[in-house]
Amino acid sequence: MEINIGGRLLSVGAEGGALVMAIVNVTPDSFFAGSRRQSEAEIATATERAVCDGAGIIDLGGYSSRPGADDVSTEEEFGRLESGFRRVREVAGEAFPVSVDTFRAEVVERLYDRFGAFVVNDISAGELDSAMLRTVGRLGLPYVAMHMRGTPQTMTAQTDYPAERGGVVGEVVRYFVRKAAELREAEVGDWMLDPGFGFAKTPTQNFELLGRMDELAVFGVPILVGLSRKSLIWRTLGIGPEEALNGTSVLNWEALRRGASVLRVHDVREAVETVRLFRAYRAAGRQGL
């Protein structure tokens, strides 16, 4: 599959592998301290390393979406992202694909006016800003729609998915049926879905969703997976985010097996190696048939 970023085509999920999306957080409070980049020098170093390690796209975040995170003003978020975007372009080049992790249409519009096309990665799929989908459609930007309930401040209390309605998987499928219709109506072209691991879901619900993620292939769009160092890993293992790299690689393998097209990660080299091994494994399996 390919997505169009301002006339440049980006391949995702090609040949049994996946695109690796590098997380660069220009925030002081993201859940994994190792991902925080605030100075221009730190952003530049993180960008250079991500590109050298094999990232296919860089995802900039200026608003922490960890559970209970403080709210950030639109102006503060834009300032962080504008500075980060400029440094990424200076280091990686004008043509290198960039994604912006924001739920605010105003931030999207202002960054587009400043830098041109990019991927919009929205944790709320337009639920937190009613202007978002129309803005993305009007600007012709590719879009990532993620499943979440509530806000980062309230989502941990919204994990009730009744069994009689199909549990968490049934909820996510119904959500994207509705969201696909909304995206068509807003004339959003290329889009990806993100099941929202860690957002308004318990560890058990996250594992259930991962185990049945291939059911989301029915939508015919790339699936973006963000499992990197999340609490379903470190709470299950009784460790912390800093020790969750091995668990991340294990779950990324399963995500690839279940149809992931994009892996959003803190640790690019390890994710690229996981993708390469999975591609070789798949190729060997086909030859053995």
Short mmCIF file of the C-alpha atoms (twelve columns), coordinates in Angstrom:
data_MODEL
# 
_entry.id   MODEL 
# 
loop_
_atom_site.group_PDB 
_atom_site.id 
_atom_site.type_symbol 
_atom_site.label_atom_id 
_atom_site.label_alt_id 
_atom_site.label_comp_id 
_atom_site.label_asym_id 
_atom_site.label_seq_id 
_atom_site.Cartn_x 
_atom_site.Cartn_y 
_atom_site.Cartn_z 
_atom_site.pdbx_PDB_model_num 
ATOM 1   C CA . MET A 1   0.000   0.000   0.000  1 
ATOM 2   C CA . GLU A 2   1.050   3.596   -0.543 1 
ATOM 3   C CA . ILE A 3   0.021   6.890   0.982  1 
ATOM 4   C CA . ASN A 4   0.374   10.234  -0.751 1 
ATOM 5   C CA . ILE A 5   2.128   12.986  1.205  1 
ATOM 6   C CA . GLY A 6   1.904   16.106  -0.903 1 
ATOM 7   C CA . GLY A 7   2.704   14.258  -4.115 1 
ATOM 8   C CA . ARG A 8   5.331   11.953  -2.595 1 
ATOM 9   C CA . LEU A 9   4.311   8.303   -2.294 1 
ATOM 10  C CA . LEU A 10  5.273   6.447   0.879  1 
ATOM 11  C CA . SER A 11  5.087   2.645   0.845  1 
ATOM 12  C CA . VAL A 12  3.686   0.970   3.972  1 
ATOM 13  C CA . GLY A 13  3.487   -2.746  4.719  1 
ATOM 14  C CA . ALA A 14  5.395   -3.747  1.594  1 
ATOM 15  C CA . GLU A 15  6.558   -7.314  0.942  1 
ATOM 16  C CA . GLY A 16  5.473   -8.722  4.273  1 
ATOM 17  C CA . GLY A 17  7.336   -6.080  6.245  1 
ATOM 18  C CA . ALA A 18  6.321   -2.766  7.754  1 
ATOM 19  C CA . LEU A 19  7.313   0.861   7.842  1 
ATOM 20  C CA . VAL A 20  9.057   1.922   11.052 1 
ATOM 21  C CA . MET A 21  7.836   5.227   12.491 1 
ATOM 22  C CA . ALA A 22  10.278  6.877   14.909 1 
ATOM 23  C CA . ILE A 23  8.816   8.696   17.911 1 
ATOM 24  C CA . VAL A 24  10.383  12.087  18.613 1 
ATOM 25  C CA . ASN A 25  8.565   13.752  21.502 1 
ATOM 26  C CA . VAL A 26  9.224   17.469  21.927 1 
ATOM 27  C CA . THR A 27  7.633   17.310  25.364 1 
ATOM 28  C CA . PRO A 28  8.891   17.366  28.973 1 
ATOM 29  C CA . ASP A 29  6.451   14.740  30.277 1 
ATOM 30  C CA . SER A 30  6.009   11.803  27.886 1 
ATOM 31  C CA . PHE A 31  5.610   8.494   29.745 1 
ATOM 32  C CA . PHE A 32  9.002   7.159   28.592 1 
ATOM 33  C CA . ALA A 33  11.686  9.582   29.755 1 
ATOM 34  C CA . GLY A 34  14.084  8.342   27.088 1 
ATOM 35  C CA . SER A 35  11.853  9.755   24.342 1 
ATOM 36  C CA . ARG A 36  11.766  13.353  25.613 1 
ATOM 37  C CA . ARG A 37  13.538  15.849  23.367 1 
ATOM 38  C CA . GLN A 38  13.303  19.528  24.261 1 
ATOM 39  C CA . SER A 39  16.386  21.379  23.012 1 
ATOM 40  C CA . GLU A 40  17.079  21.797  19.305 1 
ATOM 41  C CA . ALA A 41  20.305  19.833  19.749 1 
ATOM 42  C CA . GLU A 42  18.406  16.897  21.290 1 
ATOM 43  C CA . ILE A 43  15.851  16.944  18.462 1 
ATOM 44  C CA . ALA A 44  18.604  17.011  15.865 1 
ATOM 45  C CA . THR A 45  20.463  14.108  17.489 1 
ATOM 46  C CA . ALA A 46  17.295  12.025  17.781 1 
ATOM 47  C CA . THR A 47  16.419  12.712  14.152 1 
ATOM 48  C CA . GLU A 48  19.851  11.809  12.858 1 
ATOM 49  C CA . ARG A 49  19.887  8.582   14.842 1 
ATOM 50  C CA . ALA A 50  16.381  7.605   13.686 1 
ATOM 51  C CA . VAL A 51  17.273  8.126   10.047 1 
ATOM 52  C CA . CYS A 52  20.575  6.248   10.364 1 
ATOM 53  C CA . ASP A 53  18.841  3.371   12.151 1 
ATOM 54  C CA . GLY A 54  16.355  2.933   9.314  1 
ATOM 55  C CA . ALA A 55  13.201  4.864   10.193 1 
ATOM 56  C CA . GLY A 56  10.905  5.491   7.248  1 
ATOM 57  C CA . ILE A 57  9.049   8.367   8.882  1 
ATOM 58  C CA . ILE A 58  9.425   10.548  11.991 1 
ATOM 59  C CA . ASP A 59  6.438   11.190  14.271 1 
ATOM 60  C CA . LEU A 60  6.623   14.490  16.158 1 
ATOM 61  C CA . GLY A 61  4.592   14.914  19.321 1 
ATOM 62  C CA . GLY A 62  4.126   18.139  21.272 1 
ATOM 63  C CA . TYR A 63  1.351   17.041  23.650 1 
ATOM 64  C CA . SER A 64  1.835   14.085  25.975 1 
ATOM 65  C CA . SER A 65  -1.021  11.579  25.729 1 
ATOM 66  C CA . ARG A 66  0.050   9.467   28.707 1 
ATOM 67  C CA . PRO A 67  -2.744  8.754   31.204 1 
ATOM 68  C CA . GLY A 68  -3.375  11.774  33.403 1 
ATOM 69  C CA . ALA A 69  -1.047  14.074  31.467 1 
ATOM 70  C CA . ASP A 70  -1.429  17.824  31.950 1 
ATOM 71  C CA . ASP A 71  -3.296  19.784  29.319 1 
ATOM 72  C CA . VAL A 72  -1.178  21.982  27.034 1 
ATOM 73  C CA . SER A 73  -2.366  25.128  25.276 1 
ATOM 74  C CA . THR A 74  -2.655  25.232  21.500 1 
ATOM 75  C CA . GLU A 75  0.038   27.900  21.341 1 
ATOM 76  C CA . GLU A 76  2.456   25.887  23.452 1 
ATOM 77  C CA . GLU A 77  1.873   22.738  21.413 1 
ATOM 78  C CA . PHE A 78  2.344   24.585  18.130 1 
ATOM 79  C CA . GLY A 79  5.547   26.217  19.363 1 
ATOM 80  C CA . ARG A 80  7.032   22.875  20.324 1 
ATOM 81  C CA . LEU A 81  6.051   21.254  17.020 1 
ATOM 82  C CA . GLU A 82  7.167   24.177  14.866 1 
ATOM 83  C CA . SER A 83  10.616  24.059  16.416 1 
ATOM 84  C CA . GLY A 84  10.788  20.278  16.145 1 
ATOM 85  C CA . PHE A 85  9.563   20.195  12.538 1 
ATOM 86  C CA . ARG A 86  12.136  22.786  11.502 1 
ATOM 87  C CA . ARG A 87  14.989  20.803  13.038 1 
ATOM 88  C CA . VAL A 88  13.805  17.527  11.499 1 
ATOM 89  C CA . ARG A 89  13.724  19.159  8.075  1 
ATOM 90  C CA . GLU A 90  17.195  20.634  8.574  1 
ATOM 91  C CA . VAL A 91  18.672  17.285  9.585  1 
ATOM 92  C CA . ALA A 92  16.696  14.749  7.531  1 
ATOM 93  C CA . GLY A 93  15.991  16.868  4.455  1 
ATOM 94  C CA . GLU A 94  12.891  18.394  2.906  1 
ATOM 95  C CA . ALA A 95  11.750  15.110  1.346  1 
ATOM 96  C CA . PHE A 96  11.897  12.962  4.486  1 
ATOM 97  C CA . PRO A 97  8.379   11.966  5.584  1 
ATOM 98  C CA . VAL A 98  7.078   13.537  8.791  1 
ATOM 99  C CA . SER A 99  4.032   12.730  10.893 1 
ATOM 100 C CA . VAL A 100 2.581   15.094  13.493 1 
ATOM 101 C CA . ASP A 101 0.874   13.663  16.567 1 
ATOM 102 C CA . THR A 102 -1.900  16.166  17.319 1 
ATOM 103 C CA . PHE A 103 -5.673  16.259  17.777 1 
ATOM 104 C CA . ARG A 104 -6.005  19.987  17.024 1 
ATOM 105 C CA . ALA A 105 -7.062  21.235  13.596 1 
ATOM 106 C CA . GLU A 106 -5.534  24.656  14.193 1 
ATOM 107 C CA . VAL A 107 -2.132  23.094  14.825 1 
ATOM 108 C CA . VAL A 108 -2.437  21.094  11.597 1 
ATOM 109 C CA . GLU A 109 -3.369  24.148  9.564  1 
ATOM 110 C CA . ARG A 110 -0.565  26.311  10.944 1 
ATOM 111 C CA . LEU A 111 2.085   23.636  10.441 1 
ATOM 112 C CA . TYR A 112 0.842   22.991  6.909  1 
ATOM 113 C CA . ASP A 113 1.127   26.703  6.097  1 
ATOM 114 C CA . ARG A 114 4.670   26.679  7.461  1 
ATOM 115 C CA . PHE A 115 6.037   23.361  6.151  1 
ATOM 116 C CA . GLY A 116 3.675   21.842  3.591  1 
ATOM 117 C CA . ALA A 117 2.271   18.324  3.614  1 
ATOM 118 C CA . PHE A 118 2.728   15.759  6.383  1 
ATOM 119 C CA . VAL A 119 0.830   12.865  7.952  1 
ATOM 120 C CA . VAL A 120 -1.656  13.809  10.671 1 
ATOM 121 C CA . ASN A 121 -1.598  11.314  13.548 1 
ATOM 122 C CA . ASP A 122 -4.704  11.978  15.656 1 
ATOM 123 C CA . ILE A 123 -5.198  10.001  18.882 1 
ATOM 124 C CA . SER A 124 -8.875  11.013  18.930 1 
ATOM 125 C CA . ALA A 125 -9.769  10.417  15.248 1 
ATOM 126 C CA . GLY A 126 -11.505 13.789  15.193 1 
ATOM 127 C CA . GLU A 127 -13.457 13.274  18.421 1 
ATOM 128 C CA . LEU A 128 -11.618 16.034  20.334 1 
ATOM 129 C CA . ASP A 129 -11.823 18.670  17.579 1 
ATOM 130 C CA . SER A 130 -14.842 18.726  15.292 1 
ATOM 131 C CA . ALA A 131 -12.901 20.677  12.665 1 
ATOM 132 C CA . MET A 132 -10.131 18.098  12.315 1 
ATOM 133 C CA . LEU A 133 -11.544 15.790  9.628  1 
ATOM 134 C CA . ARG A 134 -12.733 18.661  7.436  1 
ATOM 135 C CA . THR A 135 -9.343  20.344  7.769  1 
ATOM 136 C CA . VAL A 136 -7.434  17.192  6.823  1 
ATOM 137 C CA . GLY A 137 -9.758  16.584  3.866  1 
ATOM 138 C CA . ARG A 138 -9.475  20.167  2.615  1 
ATOM 139 C CA . LEU A 139 -5.669  20.150  2.841  1 
ATOM 140 C CA . GLY A 140 -5.416  16.704  1.222  1 
ATOM 141 C CA . LEU A 141 -3.318  15.243  4.020  1 
ATOM 142 C CA . PRO A 142 -2.972  11.544  4.909  1 
ATOM 143 C CA . TYR A 143 -4.455  10.704  8.287  1 
ATOM 144 C CA . VAL A 144 -4.090  8.237   11.145 1 
ATOM 145 C CA . ALA A 145 -7.347  7.625   13.047 1 
ATOM 146 C CA . MET A 146 -6.898  6.015   16.453 1 
ATOM 147 C CA . HIS A 147 -9.447  4.411   18.748 1 
ATOM 148 C CA . MET A 148 -9.712  6.034   22.155 1 
ATOM 149 C CA . ARG A 149 -12.428 6.874   24.649 1 
ATOM 150 C CA . GLY A 150 -12.478 10.147  26.557 1 
ATOM 151 C CA . THR A 151 -9.270  12.139  26.819 1 
ATOM 152 C CA . PRO A 152 -5.759  11.362  28.096 1 
ATOM 153 C CA . GLN A 153 -6.951  12.753  31.416 1 
ATOM 154 C CA . THR A 154 -10.058 10.495  31.674 1 
ATOM 155 C CA . MET A 155 -9.458  7.424   29.498 1 
ATOM 156 C CA . THR A 156 -8.316  5.047   32.263 1 
ATOM 157 C CA . ALA A 157 -11.845 5.102   33.706 1 
ATOM 158 C CA . GLN A 158 -13.479 4.191   30.389 1 
ATOM 159 C CA . THR A 159 -12.575 0.539   29.877 1 
ATOM 160 C CA . ASP A 160 -16.018 -1.077  30.055 1 
ATOM 161 C CA . TYR A 161 -16.659 -3.092  26.871 1 
ATOM 162 C CA . PRO A 162 -19.693 -5.379  27.453 1 
ATOM 163 C CA . ALA A 163 -19.272 -8.975  26.318 1 
ATOM 164 C CA . GLU A 164 -22.754 -8.988  24.808 1 
ATOM 165 C CA . ARG A 165 -21.586 -6.281  22.394 1 
ATOM 166 C CA . GLY A 166 -18.439 -8.139  21.372 1 
ATOM 167 C CA . GLY A 167 -16.099 -6.797  24.033 1 
ATOM 168 C CA . VAL A 168 -13.197 -4.538  23.131 1 
ATOM 169 C CA . VAL A 169 -12.786 -5.982  19.628 1 
ATOM 170 C CA . GLY A 170 -16.445 -5.479  18.776 1 
ATOM 171 C CA . GLU A 171 -16.239 -1.895  20.016 1 
ATOM 172 C CA . VAL A 172 -13.138 -1.121  17.945 1 
ATOM 173 C CA . VAL A 173 -14.650 -2.626  14.783 1 
ATOM 174 C CA . ARG A 174 -17.897 -0.639  15.206 1 
ATOM 175 C CA . TYR A 175 -15.874 2.503   15.893 1 
ATOM 176 C CA . PHE A 176 -13.967 2.230   12.619 1 
ATOM 177 C CA . VAL A 177 -17.122 1.424   10.639 1 
ATOM 178 C CA . ARG A 178 -18.446 4.778   11.817 1 
ATOM 179 C CA . LYS A 179 -15.107 6.511   11.390 1 
ATOM 180 C CA . ALA A 180 -14.635 5.265   7.817  1 
ATOM 181 C CA . ALA A 181 -17.979 6.834   6.897  1 
ATOM 182 C CA . GLU A 182 -17.014 10.126  8.560  1 
ATOM 183 C CA . LEU A 183 -13.692 10.176  6.716  1 
ATOM 184 C CA . ARG A 184 -15.401 9.621   3.365  1 
ATOM 185 C CA . GLU A 185 -17.853 12.415  4.097  1 
ATOM 186 C CA . ALA A 186 -14.968 14.764  4.976  1 
ATOM 187 C CA . GLU A 187 -13.194 13.755  1.727  1 
ATOM 188 C CA . VAL A 188 -10.150 12.408  3.531  1 
ATOM 189 C CA . GLY A 189 -8.236  10.302  1.030  1 
ATOM 190 C CA . ASP A 190 -5.390  8.146   2.329  1 
ATOM 191 C CA . TRP A 191 -5.834  7.040   5.924  1 
ATOM 192 C CA . MET A 192 -4.581  4.443   8.367  1 
ATOM 193 C CA . LEU A 193 -6.212  3.019   11.460 1 
ATOM 194 C CA . ASP A 194 -4.601  2.626   14.861 1 
ATOM 195 C CA . PRO A 195 -6.340  0.222   17.295 1 
ATOM 196 C CA . GLY A 196 -5.199  2.413   20.191 1 
ATOM 197 C CA . PHE A 197 -3.225  0.033   22.375 1 
ATOM 198 C CA . GLY A 198 -3.007  1.484   25.872 1 
ATOM 199 C CA . PHE A 199 -5.792  4.008   25.348 1 
ATOM 200 C CA . ALA A 200 -8.938  3.300   27.398 1 
ATOM 201 C CA . LYS A 201 -8.053  -0.397  27.561 1 
ATOM 202 C CA . THR A 202 -6.833  -2.689  30.328 1 
ATOM 203 C CA . PRO A 203 -3.755  -4.894  29.774 1 
ATOM 204 C CA . THR A 204 -6.027  -7.901  29.208 1 
ATOM 205 C CA . GLN A 205 -8.102  -5.978  26.661 1 
ATOM 206 C CA . ASN A 206 -4.929  -4.881  24.884 1 
ATOM 207 C CA . PHE A 207 -3.751  -8.469  24.553 1 
ATOM 208 C CA . GLU A 208 -7.155  -9.591  23.302 1 
ATOM 209 C CA . LEU A 209 -7.163  -6.810  20.714 1 
ATOM 210 C CA . LEU A 210 -3.652  -7.699  19.557 1 
ATOM 211 C CA . GLY A 211 -4.574  -11.363 19.230 1 
ATOM 212 C CA . ARG A 212 -7.523  -10.513 16.966 1 
ATOM 213 C CA . MET A 213 -6.034  -7.520  15.176 1 
ATOM 214 C CA . ASP A 214 -6.179  -9.279  11.821 1 
ATOM 215 C CA . GLU A 215 -9.969  -8.790  11.944 1 
ATOM 216 C CA . LEU A 216 -9.326  -5.097  11.254 1 
ATOM 217 C CA . ALA A 217 -8.022  -5.950  7.781  1 
ATOM 218 C CA . VAL A 218 -11.653 -5.777  6.638  1 
ATOM 219 C CA . PHE A 219 -11.275 -1.987  6.334  1 
ATOM 220 C CA . GLY A 220 -8.657  -2.329  3.607  1 
ATOM 221 C CA . VAL A 221 -6.346  0.363   4.996  1 
ATOM 222 C CA . PRO A 222 -2.892  0.156   6.594  1 
ATOM 223 C CA . ILE A 223 -2.841  -0.634  10.317 1 
ATOM 224 C CA . LEU A 224 -0.515  1.405   12.505 1 
ATOM 225 C CA . VAL A 225 0.512   -0.183  15.803 1 
ATOM 226 C CA . GLY A 226 1.926   1.664   18.803 1 
ATOM 227 C CA . LEU A 227 3.010   -0.849  21.443 1 
ATOM 228 C CA . SER A 228 6.432   0.566   22.203 1 
ATOM 229 C CA . ARG A 229 7.326   0.344   25.915 1 
ATOM 230 C CA . LYS A 230 3.661   0.661   26.931 1 
ATOM 231 C CA . SER A 231 2.227   -0.328  30.296 1 
ATOM 232 C CA . LEU A 232 0.690   -3.585  29.042 1 
ATOM 233 C CA . ILE A 233 4.293   -4.753  28.702 1 
ATOM 234 C CA . TRP A 234 5.928   -3.439  31.828 1 
ATOM 235 C CA . ARG A 235 2.990   -3.911  34.180 1 
ATOM 236 C CA . THR A 236 2.651   -7.522  33.030 1 
ATOM 237 C CA . LEU A 237 6.367   -8.150  33.575 1 
ATOM 238 C CA . GLY A 238 6.666   -6.173  36.803 1 
ATOM 239 C CA . ILE A 239 9.305   -3.806  35.403 1 
ATOM 240 C CA . GLY A 240 9.361   -0.196  34.163 1 
ATOM 241 C CA . PRO A 241 9.213   1.445   30.714 1 
ATOM 242 C CA . GLU A 242 13.010  1.686   30.635 1 
ATOM 243 C CA . GLU A 243 13.233  -2.134  30.741 1 
ATOM 244 C CA . ALA A 244 10.462  -2.857  28.230 1 
ATOM 245 C CA . LEU A 245 12.439  -3.004  24.989 1 
ATOM 246 C CA . ASN A 246 12.552  -6.800  24.781 1 
ATOM 247 C CA . GLY A 247 8.813   -7.032  25.417 1 
ATOM 248 C CA . THR A 248 8.232   -4.408  22.747 1 
ATOM 249 C CA . SER A 249 10.088  -6.482  20.147 1 
ATOM 250 C CA . VAL A 250 8.105   -9.591  21.075 1 
ATOM 251 C CA . LEU A 251 4.750   -7.839  20.701 1 
ATOM 252 C CA . ASN A 252 5.845   -6.054  17.519 1 
ATOM 253 C CA . TRP A 253 6.517   -9.475  15.985 1 
ATOM 254 C CA . GLU A 254 2.988   -10.562 16.838 1 
ATOM 255 C CA . ALA A 255 1.639   -7.289  15.445 1 
ATOM 256 C CA . LEU A 256 3.431   -7.986  12.162 1 
ATOM 257 C CA . ARG A 257 1.996   -11.485 12.140 1 
ATOM 258 C CA . ARG A 258 -1.473  -9.987  12.609 1 
ATOM 259 C CA . GLY A 259 -1.112  -7.527  9.726  1 
ATOM 260 C CA . ALA A 260 0.572   -4.368  11.016 1 
ATOM 261 C CA . SER A 261 1.751   -2.051  8.239  1 
ATOM 262 C CA . VAL A 262 3.467   0.551   10.451 1 
ATOM 263 C CA . LEU A 263 5.287   0.119   13.767 1 
ATOM 264 C CA . ARG A 264 5.449   3.313   15.839 1 
ATOM 265 C CA . VAL A 265 8.452   2.936   18.150 1 
ATOM 266 C CA . HIS A 266 10.957  4.591   20.431 1 
ATOM 267 C CA . ASP A 267 13.760  2.193   19.434 1 
ATOM 268 C CA . VAL A 268 14.188  2.258   15.681 1 
ATOM 269 C CA . ARG A 269 17.118  -0.108  15.140 1 
ATOM 270 C CA . GLU A 270 15.484  -2.918  17.087 1 
ATOM 271 C CA . ALA A 271 12.181  -2.454  15.252 1 
ATOM 272 C CA . VAL A 272 13.907  -2.439  11.860 1 
ATOM 273 C CA . GLU A 273 15.662  -5.686  12.793 1 
ATOM 274 C CA . THR A 274 12.333  -7.204  13.860 1 
ATOM 275 C CA . VAL A 275 10.798  -6.257  10.507 1 
ATOM 276 C CA . ARG A 276 13.754  -7.695  8.573  1 
ATOM 277 C CA . LEU A 277 13.604  -10.975 10.473 1 
ATOM 278 C CA . PHE A 278 9.856   -11.224 10.021 1 
ATOM 279 C CA . ARG A 279 10.168  -10.593 6.278  1 
ATOM 280 C CA . ALA A 280 12.820  -13.329 5.996  1 
ATOM 281 C CA . TYR A 281 10.659  -15.695 8.025  1 
ATOM 282 C CA . ARG A 282 7.641   -15.053 5.813  1 
ATOM 283 C CA . ALA A 283 9.683   -15.487 2.632  1 
ATOM 284 C CA . ALA A 284 11.115  -18.807 3.844  1 
ATOM 285 C CA . GLY A 285 7.641   -20.007 4.752  1 
ATOM 286 C CA . ARG A 286 6.330   -19.250 1.258  1 
ATOM 287 C CA . GLN A 287 9.225   -21.121 -0.335 1 
ATOM 288 C CA . GLY A 288 8.491   -24.154 1.823  1 
ATOM 289 C CA . LEU A 289 4.870   -24.452 0.621  1 
# 
